[in-house]
Amino acid sequence: MDAGLDALLQSRLTALSDANRLRRLRPWHWQQGSLHDADGRALIDASSNDYLGLSQHPLVKARAAKWAERHGAGAPASRLVTGTRDITLAVEERLADFKRCEAALLFSTGFQANATVIPALAKVPGGAPKVVQSKQSAGAGEAAIFSDALNHASIVHGCRLARTGTQVFRHNDLDHLDQLLGQTQGRKLIVTESVFSMDGDRADLPALVQLAERHGAALYVDEAHATGVLGPQGRGLAAECGGVDVVMGTLGKAFGAFGAYIAGSRALIDYLVNRCPGFIYTTALPPAVLGAVDAALDLVPGMDEERARLAQNSQRLRDALTRLNYDTLRSSTQIVPAVIGSEADALAAAQRLEDAGVLTVAIRPPTVAEGTSRLRLTLHSNLDEAGMQRLLDAVAASLPPRPKA
């Protein structure tokens, strides 16, 4: 490596460390379904997104192994070459049925899907938007994009790659969005998460659908943290209201596997097959992943009891943090933030919890805004009552009560 580049990178790493923002990789081990640290100590996992515990489910693991044995360890090429198998199409059909859409298309990751599908949709030929009383505008054949202020980094990246007029509306402020939409003529694309990954709150999808219809806008919804957990049979919040044009979901969270998908109309999926670079130029998902997803699709619709337990335990955790005067923001899901403030204090709080046997990661800027470093606690339906009580006891012992405002 060039010495000048190496010195520059090391200087930046030192600055991150001084600001308590340096991130490091740590090894974790799973033994008999439990999380262990590098020293072999068992911890309650309150950090990962394995909301239904399916990554450790016997059926999911067995089908992944079976499909790898039958079809091979890897995919031979991209989907448009020789990477499309009969099992690939079968899983996509099952995903479309699960999401109650005409068709679905698999992607390697949620980041890849958002970062490449949004630009592909923004560039669909159409009337050039004309922005009234606004400095931002899109060029000919492009859509104006409207993105929630707390959207995931992958959505932000996709909006930037679109290189079109992107306007950010205040988080869940539909009056602000209404105002921005009213100032724009031409094709429009609204992009939001259904469950926001750092705050754990929800978008008002029925109201967004009505707003999109009134302004003639398309609606793109990221269901990464809702898929499997919320909505009828875990089908997501979009399944409760209809009217969503593009649904993105991930398969490495509640599904316990890997990958992502886009679901929507047949025309949407066919267009992405032809015009989405992140799909066209990427190797297909391997058979083991497809097998795991197929097994998860067997299990998820019948897990209402697990979803109910997850919701109940999440509320118990919010109540415990509220009694200690920690702000959990507008969380109403299995993602429960505890806002700490500074980076150093958040890291210290996370360490105290880990010492007490609970793993939760301190989330710091730039992932969240300055002064809002937090613990992001996530719960899982396979946490039994004894484990839940240990978690609540650890929270009470490790997080000192905060002064009332």
N, C-alpha and C positions, 0 to 999 in steps of 0.2 A: 504494500500500500504506500502511496505517496506520503512522504514524511509531513508535508505541509497539511495534507488532508487529515492525517492521523492526529496531528497536534490540534487542529481546529475541532475535530470531533471530541477529543479528550477534554478540551476547554469547555465545550458545551455540556459534556457529562458532569464535569465538576460543578458547573453552575446549577444544573438540575439537582445535584446532590445537596448543594448549599441551600437550595430552596425547598428541600424535602419533597422533591418531585421525581427523583430518580426511581425507575422501576427495575426490578430484577426478577429473573425467572427462578422459581423454586420447584423442586421435584415433589410430587405427591404420589401416594400409592393407594390402590384399592384392594382390600383384603376382605373376602366374604361380604362384600357389599358395603364396607365401612371405609371411610377416608382415614389415611394414616400419613403422618409427616415423615420426613427422611429418617428420623430416629425410631420410627415404628409406633409412635404414640397415636392412639385413636382420637379423632376429633369429630365434633358435630359439624357437618358441612352446612354453613349458612352463607355460602358465597356463590355456588354454581347455579346454573340454570336448568338442572336436571329435575324439573318441577314434579314429575310423576315417578321419578326413580327408574325410568325405563332403560337407562343405559346399563343397569345391572339386572334387568329382568331376564329370567332364564329363556323365555321364548324368543326375545329379541336377539340375545347372544347366539342361541342355537340356530336360528334361521340365517343370521349373518354368516355363521360358519358353514352351514349347509349350502348356501348359494355360492360361497367362495369355492367350496369343494367341487360343486357341480359346474360352475361357469368360469372359474379362474380367479386369480388374485386381483387382477387389474383390468381396466378398460383398455382396448387396443388403440383407440384414437378418439378424435372429436366426434360429436354426434352426427355430423353431416358426412363423415367418412365411413368408418365401420364401428363407431361407438354406440350406435342405437341397437339395442337387443330387444327381443320380445318382452323380456322382463322389465326393461326400462319403460316401454310403452304401457305395460300393464300397471306399473306403479303410478305413472302419470295419470292414467285413467282413474285409478283408485283415489288419488289426491283430488282430482277434479270432482269426483263424486262426493268426497268428504267435505269439500268446500262448497258444494252445490253450485258448481260452475260448469260451463261447457267443456273446458279443457284446462290443462295444466302443463307446465314445462319445468323440468328440473335444472337447477344451477348448483355450482359447487359450494357456494357460501352465500349467506345473506348480504354480506358486504359486496360481493361480486354482483349479485342481482341488483341491489339498489344503485350501485355505482355505474352500471351499464344499461339497465333497462330505462332508467329515468332519462338519460341523454337520447336513447333510441326513440322514446316516445315524444320527446321535445322536438325532434327533428322531422317528425312525420309531415309531409307536405300539406300545406293548408294556408288559409289566409293569414297574412302577417298581422300579429296583434298590434294595436295602436294604443299606447298608454296616454291617458288624458290626465293632466295635472300630476305627472310623475316623471322623475328623471330617468327611470328605468324603462327599457323597451326591448322587444325581441325583434330579430331580423325576419326577413321573408321566409316563409315556410316553417316558422318555429312557433312554439307555444310559450306563453308567459307562465312561469312556475310560481306557485305560492306555497311556501314551506313553513311549518310550525317552528317557532324559535327553539324548541327543545328537541327537535328531530335528531335521530342518531347520526353519528359522524358519516356513516355510509350514504345516508340521504344527502347530507351536506356536500359530500364529495360528488355524488351524482349530479346535483344541481350545478356545481361548479363546472363539471365536465360538459354539461349541456351547453354552456357558453351562450345562454339566452337570458332574457330578463327574469331574474329570480327575485321575488319580494318575500321577505320574512315577516310573518304576522305574529303578534304577541301570543305567547303560549295559551292555547285553548280559548283565545279571545275571538269569538266568531263575529262580533261587531267590527273589530279591526279588519278581519278577513273580508267581511262584506263590503267595507269601505274600499279596500284595495281592489277587489274584484270589480266594483262599480266604476273604478277609474280606468279599467282596461277593456279594450275591444279586441276581438279576434279569439284565437284558440287559447284556452287556459287549462292548466293542470294543477290541481291541489294535491299536496303530498303531506301525509301525516302518519304517525304511528297510532295504533289503536290503544296500546299500553306503552307508556313512555318508560324507557329502560332504566333511567336514573332516579326518577321521582315516583314511579309505581302508580301513577294516576292514569286516567282513561280519557280518550277523546270522546266527544259527543257525536258519535257517528250518525245517528238519525238526523241531527241538526245539520251536520256537514253535507249529508246527502241532499237535503232540501236546499241548502245554500248552493251546492254545485248545480242542481237542476235549475234553480232560478237564474243563475248566471251563465248557464250553458257550458259549465266547466266539467272536465273529467276528474274523477277522484281516485287517487292512488293511496292505498292503505297498507302499511307495514304491520303485519300481525305476528311478528316474531315472538313476542312475549305473551300473546293471547292464545295462539294455536295450541290446542291440547288442554288448555286450562280454563278458558272462558267460553261462553256461548253454549248453545244447545249441543250436548254430547262433545264438548270441547272443540267445536268447529270454528271458534273465534267470534269476535264481536261483530264482524261484518255479516256473519250468518244470521244475526238477529234482526238486521234492518234491510238488507238488500240494497241495490242501487249503487254499489261500489264497482267501479269499472276495472280496477286493477288491484289484486290482492297479492301481497308478497308474504311468505311465511318461511320460517326456518325449521329444520329437522334435527338440529343438534341441541335443542332445548327440551321442551316437554316430550318430544318424540324420542329422545335418548339416542339419536343416531348421528347423522351428519348431512350437510347439504341445505338446500333451500329450494323454493319453487315460486313460480308466478302462476296465478290462476285467474281466469277470466273468460272472455268469449273465444270462440274458435278463431275469429279473425285476429284477435290480439296475439294469440299464441303463434299462429302462422306468420304473422308479421315479424315477431321476435326471432323466429327461426331464420328468417331471411335478412334481418337488419340489426340484430343485437350482437355486437362484437364479443361481448363477454360470454355469450353462448356459442357463437360460431367457432371461435378460436380456442376453446377450452376442451381438454380431455374429458370424456364422459365419466360419470360416477361409477365406481367399481361395484361388482356384484355383491360383495359383503354389505356395503352400505344400502344397496337396494333391498337386500333381504331384511336388514334391520328395520328399514322404513315400512316394508310390507307387514312385518310382525307388529309394529307399533300401530299401524292402521287397523289391525285386528283388535287391539287392546283399547285404544284411546276412547272410542265411543262408549264403551261399557264401564268407564271409570268415574261415574258420577259420585260415588261414595268417596273416592280419593280426592276429587275436586272439592267436595264439601268440607272434608277434613282440612285440606290446604287453606281454604278460605277462612275457616274458623280459627285455625292456628295463627294465620296472618293477622287477624283482628286481635287475638290475644297478645301478640307481640306489639302491635301498635298501641294497645291499651297500656301495656307495661312501660313502653317508652314515653307515652304521654304522661303517665304518673310521675316519671322522672323529669318531666318538662323538656324532653327532647322533641324538636320539630320533625314530624314525619311527613311534612309537606301535605300533598293531597292524595297520598297513597290510599288505594282501595283494592289492591291486588296482592299477589304473593311477593312482590318487591316492596320492601319496607326500608326506606332511608331513615337514618338518624343523623340529622345535621349537627356537625361538631363545630366547624368554623375554620380554624387554621389547619394547614397541612400537618404540622408537627403534632397538634392535639389529636387529629384524626388517626395518625400513625400510632400514637401512644395508646389510644382507646382500642384500636384493633389488636395491639400487642397484649393488652390486659385481657381481652376476651380470649385470645389464643392461649394465653397462660392458663385460663380457666377452662380450656377444652373446647372452645368454639372458634371455628375459622370464619372470619368475615374480613373482607378486604377494604382498606381505606381508599375511597375514590377522591381523587384530587384534580385540580386544574391541570391541563385544559379540558378534561372530560366534563367537569362541572365548573360553574362560575366561581370567580374569585370570592373567597370568604365563605364558601358553602361546602368545603370538604366534608365528607360524610362517611359513615359506615353504610354500606349497601347490603342489608340482610335479605337473603332470599330463602324461602322455606320450600320443603319438599313433602309430598304426601306420604312418603314412607317413614317419616319421623314419628315414632310411637310416642305415647303419652309420657313415658319415663324420659325419653330424649327431649321432648318439648319442655318438660319441667326443668331439666338440667339447663337447657338454653335460657329459660326465663330466669332461673337462679343466677346463672353466669352474668346475664345482663344487669340484674339488680346489684350484684357484687362488684362488677367491673366498671360500670358507668355511674359516676357520682351524680346525684340530683343537681339539676341546673337551677339557678335562681329564677323565680317567676318574673315574667316581663312586667 
